[in-house]
Amino acid sequence: MHGVMVETAKTTSMVFIILIGAAMLTSAFRAFGGEELVRNFLGSLPGGFWTQFIVVMAVIFFLGFFLDFIEIAVVVVPIIAPILLADPSANITAVWLGVMIGINIQTSFLTPPFGFALFYLRGVASKVVTTIEIYKGAVPFILLQLVGLAIAGYYPSLVNYLPNRIHLSSETAPPPMNPQLQECLEEYVFAYYDSEGETLLAGVSRAKGLDISYLPESQQKALVAGFEVVMGVSVLVDDVIAAGNALDAYIPEYRPLHREVRGVQKRARLADKRRAELERRIRNWAVEYDGPESEKVKFELEFAVLSEDRSTQLSQVPASWQGARDGFVERAKVLKKARIRYRQSVDSAYDSVVRLQGLIADADKLAALDKELTDLELTVQHASPEAAMAAIKAVEKKLGAVAGSGKVKSKLSKARRALKKKTPKTDKALKHLSQGIKLFQTEVAWRSRAKSELLGKLQGYDDLLKKSIGLRLQRYMTTEQAQYVAVCHSHHKDVSLNF
């Protein structure tokens, strides 16, 4: 046991020394501006994200010839991963990038001269088999690895789908209200409207025929407004689809111009950064630097060249750029407003049903406070102000646990404050109590009737809306919804046009 513990401690220490050394190297590399140099180099490559990605994959593949996968993972990946993940033109997921790098690093086991798998095979193979033959035999498997890498890169859903589905169907899944899920959920809901629209409208028609005349006026208005939203949801959906189609039709012509101009502006920003550094050096040359005057002249010439190049680059921005950008922004705003209008409308329509069910469900809980509330009048008349205030406060606390009892509770609070003054105003307190009791009795009456006549039908209406109008306000997505969103989120989406 002693020997095992010692050897385990040695192995663990060596692993941690490697990790600590890698972290120190990476930190030093970043501190001296190495990461910025890598970012600038990758950003200067033509072709955007995919050129950068192919270059990085090629470098990792080459390093696999000479380095173990651990060194690549703890030294190289922390430098290049943040750069690739920050590119909005691909908008890739960290899971996909990790899998792609992992598949690529796997080739380090097969690539000579230091591939572990080749050494393992050399150890068990007959002496008749030469090392060169083993190297040649590994070539098809390396090619298969690269083919797998290409397939995973071309079809990101193969990598992203399963983690997305597990996450979205787990107990820790985000609620449908999560902003990142909205576009995919709307695709699902819009398709649901197309297939189940008639069923939805028939359910609304039945709900509109319910007798709600005894409900408070505010509840009637909210419920009727919700019915109208559901009946007219197709108009809201058409507005979103039309705005989306207008934006999609505009993008193909706009995208090349956007990339060209943003590329020019990016190069101009890099030039500005270098110019600022040169300007500082020239301005503080006598104080901070001790070198020949020819070095200062060299910096001044570089500053002048950069200034001229910057002006030349910015002059290449087409005159049509601002108008094209305004056109994109305007269409994006129209789409955003249409989506917000749709979401707010359906949320308010469904929320009115949920709130009304909550009020009705608390009917018995509210009615149970009848005796305590009516006894308060006697308490205020015959007990001390302190005792009366304590009794009122106790009832207030119980009312606070009942949905929609705010108006009754407010009257009790006013009665308690009337007794709290230096000269307790018993008459005023009794007046507020009387008003509160009347409100209470009215609430109990309509809630009790609604519980027996309306609650079951409202719950049926609620069940009808859960998969469409009320989807955003549910706690979790159903398995079907989670599967749809997982597929939708598995594809990479270019969001660079928004920047």
C-alpha positions in Angstrom: 0.0 0.0 0.0 2.9 2.3 0.8 4.5 1.8 -2.6 1.2 2.3 -4.4 0.5 5.6 -2.5 4.1 6.8 -3.3 3.8 6.0 -7.0 0.3 7.6 -7.2 1.6 10.7 -5.5 4.5 10.9 -8.0 2.3 10.4 -11.0 -0.3 13.0 -9.8 2.5 15.5 -9.0 3.9 15.1 -12.5 0.5 15.7 -14.0 -0.1 18.8 -11.9 3.4 20.1 -12.7 2.6 19.7 -16.4 -0.7 21.6 -15.9 0.9 24.3 -13.8 3.7 24.7 -16.3 1.2 24.9 -19.2 -0.8 27.5 -17.3 2.3 29.6 -16.7 3.4 29.3 -20.3 -0.1 30.4 -21.5 -0.2 33.3 -19.1 3.2 34.5 -20.1 2.3 34.1 -23.8 -0.8 36.2 -23.3 1.0 38.8 -21.0 3.6 39.5 -23.8 0.9 40.0 -26.4 1.2 36.6 -28.1 -2.6 36.0 -28.1 -3.1 39.3 -29.7 -0.6 38.4 -32.4 -2.3 35.1 -33.0 -5.7 36.9 -33.2 -4.4 39.5 -35.6 -2.8 36.9 -37.8 -5.9 34.8 -38.0 -8.1 37.9 -38.5 -5.9 39.0 -41.4 -6.5 35.7 -43.3 -8.9 36.0 -46.2 -12.0 33.8 -46.1 -13.3 34.6 -42.6 -13.9 32.0 -39.9 -13.5 28.9 -42.0 -10.1 29.8 -43.2 -9.0 30.5 -39.6 -10.5 27.2 -38.5 -8.8 25.2 -41.2 -5.4 26.8 -40.4 -5.8 26.1 -36.7 -6.9 22.5 -37.4 -3.8 22.1 -39.7 -1.5 23.4 -37.0 -3.0 21.0 -34.4 -2.7 18.1 -36.9 1.0 19.0 -37.5 1.7 19.3 -33.8 0.2 15.9 -33.3 3.3 14.5 -35.2 5.6 15.6 -32.3 3.5 16.4 -29.2 1.3 14.4 -27.0 -2.4 15.2 -26.9 -2.0 16.6 -23.3 0.5 19.2 -24.3 -1.7 20.3 -27.3 -4.8 20.4 -25.0 -3.3 22.4 -22.2 -1.1 24.8 -24.2 -2.5 25.4 -27.6 -6.2 25.0 -27.1 -6.5 27.7 -24.4 -4.9 30.2 -26.8 -6.9 29.5 -30.0 -10.3 28.5 -28.6 -11.4 31.9 -27.3 -10.4 33.5 -30.7 -12.5 31.0 -32.7 -15.5 31.1 -30.3 -15.6 34.9 -30.4 -16.2 35.0 -34.2 -19.9 35.9 -34.8 -19.8 34.9 -38.4 -19.8 31.2 -37.5 -21.3 31.5 -34.0 -20.1 28.0 -33.2 -20.6 26.2 -29.9 -17.9 25.3 -27.5 -19.0 21.7 -27.6 -18.6 21.5 -31.4 -15.2 23.1 -31.3 -14.1 20.8 -28.5 -15.2 17.7 -30.4 -13.5 18.9 -33.6 -10.2 19.5 -31.8 -10.6 16.2 -30.0 -11.0 14.3 -33.2 -8.1 16.1 -34.7 -5.9 15.4 -31.6 -6.8 11.7 -31.9 -4.6 11.6 -35.0 -1.6 12.2 -32.8 -1.9 8.6 -31.7 -1.4 7.5 -35.3 1.0 10.0 -36.9 4.7 9.1 -36.9 7.2 9.5 -35.5 5.8 9.7 -32.0 2.3 8.2 -32.4 1.5 6.1 -29.3 -0.6 3.6 -31.2 2.3 2.9 -33.5 4.6 2.2 -30.6 2.0 -0.1 -29.1 1.8 -2.0 -32.3 5.6 -2.1 -32.7 5.7 -3.7 -29.2 3.4 -6.6 -30.1 4.1 -7.0 -33.8 6.5 -9.6 -35.1 10.0 -8.5 -36.0 9.2 -9.4 -39.6 7.0 -6.3 -39.7 9.1 -3.2 -40.1 8.4 0.2 -38.6 8.0 1.7 -42.0 5.4 -0.9 -42.9 3.5 0.1 -39.7 3.7 3.7 -40.7 2.3 2.9 -44.1 -0.5 0.8 -42.6 -1.6 3.7 -40.4 -2.1 6.0 -43.4 -5.7 4.7 -44.2 -6.7 5.1 -40.6 -5.4 8.7 -40.5 -7.4 9.4 -43.7 -10.5 7.9 -42.0 -9.9 10.2 -39.0 -9.7 13.2 -41.4 -12.9 12.1 -43.2 -14.7 11.9 -39.8 -13.4 15.4 -39.0 -14.7 16.7 -42.2 -18.1 15.1 -41.7 -18.4 16.5 -38.2 -17.4 19.9 -39.4 -19.9 20.0 -42.3 -22.8 18.6 -40.2 -22.5 20.3 -36.8 -25.9 18.9 -35.7 -24.2 15.5 -35.4 -22.2 16.9 -32.6 -24.6 19.4 -31.0 -27.9 17.6 -31.1 -27.3 15.1 -28.3 -25.9 17.5 -25.7 -28.7 20.0 -26.6 -31.4 17.4 -26.2 -30.0 16.1 -22.9 -29.8 19.7 -21.6 -33.2 20.8 -22.8 -35.0 17.7 -21.4 -33.2 17.6 -18.1 -34.5 18.9 -14.7 -32.2 21.9 -15.0 -33.4 22.8 -18.5 -34.1 26.5 -19.1 -37.7 27.6 -19.2 -39.3 28.3 -22.6 -39.1 32.0 -21.7 -35.3 31.8 -22.1 -34.3 34.4 -24.8 -31.9 32.0 -26.5 -34.8 29.6 -27.3 -37.3 32.1 -28.7 -36.6 31.8 -32.4 -36.6 28.0 -32.4 -39.7 27.9 -30.2 -41.5 30.3 -32.6 -40.7 28.0 -35.5 -42.3 25.2 -33.6 -45.3 27.2 -32.6 -45.9 28.6 -36.0 -45.8 25.1 -37.5 -48.3 24.1 -34.7 -50.7 26.9 -35.7 -50.6 25.6 -39.3 -51.5 22.0 -38.3 -53.8 22.6 -35.3 -55.1 26.1 -36.1 -58.7 25.0 -36.6 -58.7 23.0 -33.3 -57.4 26.1 -31.5 -60.0 28.4 -33.0 -62.8 25.9 -32.1 -61.6 25.8 -28.5 -61.6 29.6 -28.3 -65.1 29.7 -29.7 -66.3 27.3 -27.0 -64.5 29.4 -24.4 -66.1 32.6 -25.6 -69.5 31.0 -25.0 -68.9 30.5 -21.3 -70.9 32.6 -18.8 -68.5 35.0 -17.2 -71.0 37.7 -16.4 -70.5 37.2 -12.6 -66.7 37.7 -12.7 -65.2 41.1 -11.8 -65.2 43.5 -14.7 -61.3 43.5 -14.8 -61.3 39.7 -15.1 -63.9 39.8 -17.8 -62.0 42.3 -19.8 -58.7 40.5 -19.5 -60.3 37.2 -20.5 -62.2 38.6 -23.5 -59.0 40.4 -24.6 -57.2 37.1 -24.5 -59.9 35.5 -26.6 -59.5 38.2 -29.2 -55.7 37.7 -29.3 -56.0 34.0 -29.8 -58.6 34.5 -32.6 -56.3 37.0 -34.3 -53.0 35.3 -33.7 -52.6 34.4 -37.3 -52.3 38.2 -38.1 -49.4 38.5 -35.6 -47.7 35.4 -37.0 -48.1 36.7 -40.5 -46.4 40.0 -39.5 -43.4 38.1 -38.0 -43.1 35.8 -41.1 -43.4 38.8 -43.5 -40.8 40.8 -41.6 -38.5 37.7 -41.5 -38.9 37.1 -45.2 -38.1 40.7 -46.0 -34.9 40.6 -44.0 -33.9 37.2 -45.5 -34.5 38.6 -49.0 -32.3 41.6 -48.3 -29.4 39.7 -46.7 -27.9 38.0 -49.8 -27.2 41.3 -51.5 -26.2 43.1 -48.3 -23.8 40.4 -46.8 -20.9 40.9 -49.3 -20.9 44.6 -48.8 -21.1 44.2 -45.0 -18.1 41.9 -45.0 -16.1 44.1 -47.3 -16.7 47.3 -45.2 -16.2 45.6 -41.8 -12.9 44.2 -43.1 -11.8 47.6 -44.1 -12.9 49.1 -40.8 -11.1 46.3 -38.9 -7.8 46.9 -40.7 -8.3 50.7 -40.0 -8.8 49.9 -36.3 -5.6 47.8 -36.2 -3.8 50.7 -37.9 -5.2 53.1 -35.4 -4.0 51.0 -32.5 -0.5 50.9 -34.0 -0.6 54.6 -34.8 -1.5 55.4 -31.2 1.5 53.3 -29.9 3.8 55.1 -32.4 2.5 58.5 -31.4 3.1 57.7 -27.8 6.6 56.6 -28.5 7.4 59.6 -30.6 5.9 62.0 -28.1 7.8 60.5 -25.1 11.0 59.6 -27.0 13.3 61.7 -24.9 11.9 60.5 -21.6 11.1 56.8 -22.0 13.5 55.6 -24.7 17.3 55.8 -25.0 18.1 55.1 -28.6 19.5 56.7 -31.7 17.6 59.4 -33.4 17.3 57.2 -36.5 15.0 54.9 -34.6 12.7 57.9 -33.9 12.8 58.9 -37.6 11.9 55.3 -38.5 8.8 55.4 -36.2 7.8 58.8 -37.7 8.0 57.4 -41.2 5.9 54.3 -40.1 3.4 56.6 -38.5 3.1 58.6 -41.7 2.7 55.5 -43.9 0.1 54.1 -41.6 -1.9 57.3 -41.6 -1.8 57.4 -45.4 -2.8 53.7 -45.7 -5.7 54.2 -43.2 -7.0 57.1 -45.3 -6.7 55.1 -48.4 -8.5 52.1 -46.9 -11.4 54.2 -45.5 -11.8 55.8 -48.9 -12.5 52.4 -50.3 -15.8 52.2 -48.4 -18.5 52.4 -51.0 -20.8 55.4 -51.0 -23.8 53.1 -50.8 -22.7 51.6 -47.5 -24.6 53.8 -45.1 -27.8 53.4 -47.1 -27.4 49.7 -47.3 -26.7 49.5 -43.5 -29.7 51.6 -42.7 -31.8 49.3 -44.9 -30.6 46.2 -42.9 -31.1 47.9 -39.5 -34.6 49.1 -40.5 -35.7 45.6 -41.6 -34.2 44.1 -38.5 -36.1 46.5 -36.3 -39.3 45.7 -38.0 -38.8 42.0 -37.4 -37.8 42.7 -33.8 -41.0 44.8 -33.2 -43.2 42.1 -34.8 -41.7 39.4 -32.6 -42.1 41.6 -29.5 -45.7 42.4 -30.4 -46.5 38.7 -30.9 -44.8 37.6 -27.7 -46.3 40.3 -25.5 -49.8 39.6 -26.9 -49.8 35.8 -26.5 -48.2 36.1 -23.0 -50.9 38.5 -21.8 -53.6 36.3 -23.4 -52.4 33.2 -21.6 -51.5 34.9 -18.4 -55.1 36.1 -17.9 -56.3 32.5 -18.0 -53.6 31.4 -15.5 -54.3 34.2 -13.1 -58.0 33.6 -13.2 -57.5 29.9 -12.4 -55.3 30.9 -9.5 -57.9 33.2 -8.1 -60.7 30.6 -8.4 -58.5 27.8 -7.0 -58.0 29.9 -3.8 -61.7 30.2 -3.2 -61.8 27.8 -0.3 -58.7 29.2 1.3 -60.3 32.7 1.1 -63.6 31.5 2.4 -61.9 29.9 5.4 -61.0 33.4 6.7 -64.6 34.5 7.0 -65.0 34.1 10.7 -61.6 35.6 11.6 -62.3 38.6 9.4 -65.8 39.3 10.8 -64.6 38.9 14.4 -62.2 41.8 13.8 -65.1 44.2 14.2 -65.8 43.0 17.8 -62.0 43.0 18.5 -61.7 46.6 17.4 -64.7 47.7 19.4 -63.9 46.0 22.7 -60.1 45.2 22.8 -57.2 47.6 23.3 -55.7 49.3 20.2 -52.6 47.2 20.5 -54.5 43.9 20.6 -56.8 45.0 17.7 -53.8 45.9 15.6 -52.1 42.5 16.3 -55.3 40.7 15.4 -55.7 42.7 12.1 -52.0 42.0 11.3 -52.5 38.3 11.8 -55.4 38.3 9.3 -53.5 40.4 6.9 -50.7 37.8 6.9 -53.1 35.0 6.1 -54.7 37.1 3.3 -51.2 37.6 1.8 -51.1 33.9 1.1 -54.3 34.1 -1.0 -54.0 35.1 -4.6 -55.8 38.3 -5.6 -56.7 39.4 -2.0 -54.8 42.7 -2.2 -57.8 45.0 -2.1 -59.2 43.3 1.0 -55.8 43.4 2.6 -55.4 47.1 1.8 -58.6 47.9 3.7 -57.3 46.0 6.7 -54.0 47.9 6.5 -55.8 51.2 6.5 -57.9 50.1 9.6 -54.7 49.1 11.4 -53.0 52.4 10.6 -56.1 54.3 11.9 -55.6 52.5 15.3 -51.9 53.1 15.3 -52.1 56.9 15.7 -51.6 58.7 19.1 -55.4 59.1 19.3 -56.8 55.8 17.9 -59.6 56.5 15.5 -61.9 53.5 16.1 -64.7 54.7 13.9 -62.4 55.1 10.9 -60.9 51.7 11.5 -64.4 50.1 11.7 -65.4 51.9 8.5 -62.3 50.4 6.7 -63.1 47.0 8.2 -66.6 47.2 7.0 -65.5 48.0 3.4 -62.9 45.2 3.6 -65.6 42.7 4.7 -67.9 43.7 1.8 -65.0 43.3 -0.7 -64.2 39.9 1.0 -67.8 38.7 0.7 -68.0 39.7 -3.0 -64.7 37.9 -3.7 -65.8 34.8 -2.0 -69.2 34.8 -3.8 -67.9 35.0 -7.3 -64.9 32.7 -6.7 -67.1 30.0 -5.2 -69.5 30.1 -8.1 -66.7 30.1 -10.6 -65.1 27.1 -8.9 -68.2 25.0 -9.4 -69.2 26.4 -12.9 -66.1 27.6 -14.6 -62.8 26.2 -13.3 -63.0 22.8 -15.1 -63.7 24.5 -18.4 -60.9 27.0 -17.9 -58.5 24.1 -17.2 -59.6 22.5 -20.5 -59.0 25.8 -22.3 -55.6 26.1 -20.6 -54.6 22.6 -21.8 -55.5 23.7 -25.3 -53.2 26.7 -25.2 -50.2 25.2 -23.5 -48.5 24.0 -26.7 -49.0 27.3 -28.5 -50.2 30.6 -27.0 -49.1 29.7 -23.5 -45.8 27.9 -24.4 -43.5 30.7 -23.3 -45.0 30.8 -19.8 -44.6 27.0 -19.0 -42.0 25.8 -16.5 -40.6 23.2 -18.8 -40.8 22.2 -22.5 -42.3 18.9 -23.4 -40.1 16.1 -24.8 -41.4 16.9 -28.3 -40.6 20.6 -28.0 -37.2 19.9 -26.5 -36.4 17.6 -29.4 -37.4 20.2 -32.0 -35.4 23.0 -30.2 -32.4 20.7 -29.9 -32.4 20.1 -33.7 -32.9 23.8 -34.4 -30.1 24.8 -32.0 -27.7 22.2 -33.4 -27.0 24.3 -36.5 -24.6 27.2 -36.5 -26.1 30.6 -37.4 -24.2 33.6 -38.7 -25.0 36.6 -36.5 -22.1 38.8 -37.8 -24.5 41.0 -39.7 -25.8 42.4 -36.5 -22.4 43.8 -35.6 
